[in-house]
Amino acid sequence: MRIARFTTGEDPLYGVVTGELDEFGQPDPESVIVALAGDPLYVGVKLLDQEHKLEDVRLLAPVLPRSKVVGIGRNYAAHAAEMGNDVPTEPLMFLKPNTSVIGPGDPIFYPPQTQNLHYEGELAVVIGRICRDVPPEQATDVIHGYTIGNDVTARDLQKLDGQFTRAKGFDSFCPLGPWIETDLDPHDFSEGRSVQTHLNGDLVQNGSTEDLIFDIPTLVAYVSSVMTLLPGDVILTGTPEGVGPMNVGDEVEVSIAGLGTLTNKVALR
C-alpha cells in the first residue's frame, strides 16, 4: 500500500495511491489517490468516498516526524572509503531536526554558510509505534513502511565542525517522499532494491540495499536501544558511494526500486 500526504490547495490530507510504477519509478498517468479519514499512524487506514487524480494534487512530505530523524553514517563500505573513513564497527548515529523535512517538489535551499552542498540518496524507514529495545527479529513489527530520503549535507561545515548537527540540520535538508510503501521488503534482492541518484539527469549514485553494512533490523534494534522511537520517526539508512556537490538550479532525483522517485530542485536561500 502506498500512503501519501497531499493537498488540493486546502488542508493537507492522507490518501492511498493506486496504480503501478513504471521502470523509472513514475506512477501510471491514470493513478488516483483515495483520501483517508486521518493520519493512518493514529487512526488506521479508513478510506473516504473521495478520490483525486494523482496529477491534480500536490504531494507533501508523507510523514512529519513528531520528534526526530535518525541518520546512519557510513553504512555502505564504498561510501566510507570515498570519504576517507573506515567502516564503523557499530552503527554511526546522528540526528536531523524535524524542521529539516520537506516533500517532493519542494526546494532544497542552499544556505550562505556553505560552499559545498552534497546530495545523499537513501532508503528511509518510518516507525509505526512507540518502541524501545526492539530485538532485531521483531523490527518489522514496529515499522510502518519505507520512503525515499535525501540526506542533504553541507560537506565543508561537516569537516569544519567535526560533527554533523549544523552540516545536516538546515531547513530543507531532509527531503522525503513521494509516499510511504507499507508492503516493501527492502532486502528482497530478487526485485532489485537499487538506490539511484540522478543529478540533472545524469546517474551519480547507483547502489543496492544488499550492500548495507548494518541491515534494517539491526539499525532498528540499535537505535531503539539508545532512544525511544515514536510513531512517525524516521531512520535514514545511509547512502551509497557517489555523493557529490549540487548547485543552485540543479535537479536531484533519488529513485529506489519499488518505491518511486523523489525529485527536488536546489534554490538560493
C-alpha positions in Angstrom: 0.0 0.0 0.0 1.3 3.4 -0.9 0.3 6.1 1.6 0.8 9.7 0.6 0.1 13.1 2.2 -1.3 15.6 -0.2 -3.1 18.9 -0.7 -5.6 20.1 -3.3 -5.0 23.7 -2.2 -6.7 23.3 1.1 -5.8 21.5 4.4 -3.4 18.5 3.9 -4.9 15.0 3.7 -3.6 11.5 3.7 -4.5 9.1 1.0 -3.8 5.7 -0.7 -2.2 5.9 -4.2 -3.4 3.4 -6.7 -1.8 2.2 -10.0 1.6 0.7 -10.9 5.0 2.3 -11.2 6.9 2.3 -14.5 10.6 1.4 -14.9 11.6 4.9 -14.0 9.6 4.9 -10.7 6.8 7.1 -12.0 3.2 6.3 -11.4 0.7 5.4 -14.1 -0.9 8.6 -15.6 -4.3 7.2 -14.6 -3.3 6.8 -10.9 -5.7 8.2 -8.3 -5.3 9.0 -4.7 -8.2 7.9 -2.4 -8.5 10.1 0.7 -8.2 8.7 4.2 -10.0 9.8 7.4 -6.8 10.9 9.1 -3.2 10.1 9.8 -3.1 6.3 9.4 -0.3 6.1 12.1 -3.0 7.1 14.6 -6.4 6.2 13.2 -5.6 3.3 10.9 -6.5 3.1 7.2 -10.0 4.4 6.9 -10.9 5.2 3.3 -13.3 8.1 2.5 -15.6 8.3 -0.5 -13.3 10.9 -2.1 -10.6 10.5 -4.7 -8.5 12.7 -7.0 -6.3 12.1 -10.0 -2.8 12.0 -8.7 -1.7 14.6 -11.3 -4.2 17.1 -9.9 -2.8 17.1 -6.3 0.4 18.3 -4.8 2.3 15.7 -2.8 3.7 16.7 0.5 6.3 15.0 2.8 4.5 11.7 3.5 5.3 11.9 7.2 6.1 14.7 9.6 8.3 13.2 12.3 6.9 14.1 15.7 10.3 14.1 17.3 13.3 13.1 15.2 15.0 11.9 12.1 17.9 9.5 12.9 20.6 9.3 10.3 23.1 6.5 9.9 26.5 7.4 8.6 29.0 5.3 6.6 26.6 2.4 6.2 28.0 1.5 2.8 31.6 0.4 2.7 32.3 2.1 -0.7 30.9 5.4 0.6 33.0 5.2 3.7 36.0 4.7 1.5 35.3 7.6 -0.8 35.1 9.9 2.2 38.4 8.5 3.5 36.9 6.9 6.5 37.0 3.4 8.0 33.9 1.2 8.1 32.3 1.6 11.6 32.2 -1.4 13.9 28.7 -0.3 15.0 26.1 2.0 13.5 27.1 5.6 13.5 24.1 7.7 14.5 23.3 11.4 14.2 20.1 13.4 14.4 18.4 15.7 11.9 15.7 18.1 13.3 12.2 17.5 12.1 12.2 21.1 10.7 14.7 19.9 8.0 11.9 17.7 6.4 10.4 18.8 3.1 8.4 17.0 0.5 8.7 16.1 -3.2 9.0 19.1 -5.4 9.9 21.4 -2.5 13.1 23.4 -3.0 16.3 22.4 -1.2 17.7 25.8 0.0 21.4 26.5 -0.5 22.4 28.4 2.7 25.1 31.1 2.5 27.1 29.4 5.3 28.3 26.6 2.9 30.1 26.4 -0.5 29.9 22.6 -0.8 26.4 21.2 -0.7 26.0 17.5 -1.3 23.2 15.1 -2.1 22.9 11.7 -0.4 20.1 9.4 -1.7 18.9 6.9 0.9 16.2 4.4 1.9 14.2 5.8 4.8 12.4 3.7 7.4 9.2 5.1 9.0 8.5 3.9 12.5 4.9 2.9 13.2 4.5 2.8 17.0 6.2 3.7 20.3 9.1 1.2 20.9 12.2 0.7 22.8 14.8 -2.1 23.0 13.4 -3.8 19.9 15.0 -7.2 19.2 16.2 -7.4 15.5 13.8 -10.3 14.9 10.9 -8.1 15.9 11.9 -5.0 13.9 9.3 -5.4 11.2 6.6 -5.2 13.9 7.4 -1.6 14.6 8.0 -0.4 11.0 5.1 1.4 9.4 6.8 1.5 6.0 9.5 2.9 3.8 10.1 6.0 1.8 12.9 7.8 0.0 15.2 10.3 1.6 17.9 12.8 0.6 20.3 13.4 3.5 21.5 16.8 2.2 24.8 17.7 3.7 27.0 20.9 3.8 30.2 18.9 3.4 32.6 21.8 4.3 30.7 22.5 7.5 30.8 18.8 8.4 34.6 18.9 8.1 34.9 22.2 9.9 32.7 21.3 12.8 33.9 17.7 13.2 30.3 16.6 13.8 27.1 16.5 11.9 24.5 18.8 13.5 24.9 22.0 11.6 26.0 20.4 8.4 22.9 18.2 8.1 20.4 20.3 10.1 19.4 23.2 8.0 15.8 23.7 7.0 15.1 21.7 3.8 18.0 19.3 4.3 15.8 16.2 4.6 13.5 15.7 1.5 11.2 12.7 2.0 8.7 11.1 -0.4 6.9 10.7 -2.6 4.9 8.3 -0.4 5.3 5.5 2.2 5.2 2.0 0.9 3.9 -0.3 3.7 4.5 -3.6 1.9 8.1 -3.3 0.7 10.8 -5.8 1.7 14.0 -3.7 1.4 16.1 -6.9 1.4 14.2 -8.7 -1.3 17.0 -8.6 -3.8 15.1 -10.6 -6.4 13.3 -7.3 -7.1 16.5 -5.3 -7.4 16.3 -2.9 -4.4 18.5 -0.4 -6.1 19.2 3.1 -4.7 20.0 5.6 -7.5 20.5 9.3 -7.6 20.4 11.4 -10.8 21.7 15.0 -10.9 20.3 16.9 -13.8 19.5 13.6 -15.5 23.0 12.1 -15.0 23.3 8.9 -12.9 25.7 9.8 -10.0 24.8 7.1 -7.4 23.9 3.5 -8.1 23.9 1.3 -5.1 21.8 -1.5 -3.5 20.4 -2.2 -0.1 22.2 -5.5 -0.4 25.4 -3.6 0.3 24.2 -2.2 3.7 26.8 -2.8 6.4 24.1 -2.9 9.1 20.7 -4.1 7.8 17.4 -2.6 8.8 16.5 -4.9 11.7 20.0 -4.2 13.1 19.5 -0.5 12.8 16.1 -0.5 14.4 17.4 -2.6 17.3 20.5 -0.4 17.7 18.7 2.9 17.6 15.9 1.8 19.9 18.4 0.5 22.4 19.6 4.2 22.8 16.4 6.2 22.4 12.6 5.6 22.4 11.2 5.7 18.9 7.9 7.3 18.3 5.3 6.9 15.5 6.5 8.9 12.5 10.1 8.9 13.5 12.4 8.3 10.5 15.6 6.3 10.2 17.8 7.2 7.2 19.8 4.0 6.5 22.9 5.5 4.8 23.9 6.5 1.3 25.9 4.5 -1.4 29.0 5.9 -3.0 28.9 8.7 -5.5 28.0 11.6 -3.3 28.9 15.0 -4.7 28.1 18.7 -5.0 24.9 20.2 -6.2 24.4 23.9 -7.1 21.5 26.4 -7.3 19.3 25.4 -10.2 20.2 21.7 -10.1 17.6 19.0 -10.0 18.1 15.9 -7.9 16.2 12.7 -8.3 16.5 9.8 -5.9 14.9 6.5 -7.0 14.5 3.2 -5.2 13.1 0.1 -6.9 9.6 -0.5 -5.8 9.3 2.9 -4.1 9.3 5.5 -6.8 11.3 8.7 -7.3 11.8 11.7 -5.1 12.6 14.9 -7.0 13.8 18.3 -5.7 15.5 21.4 -7.1 18.1 23.4 -5.4 17.3 27.1 -4.8 19.1 30.0 -3.2 18.1 30.6 0.3 
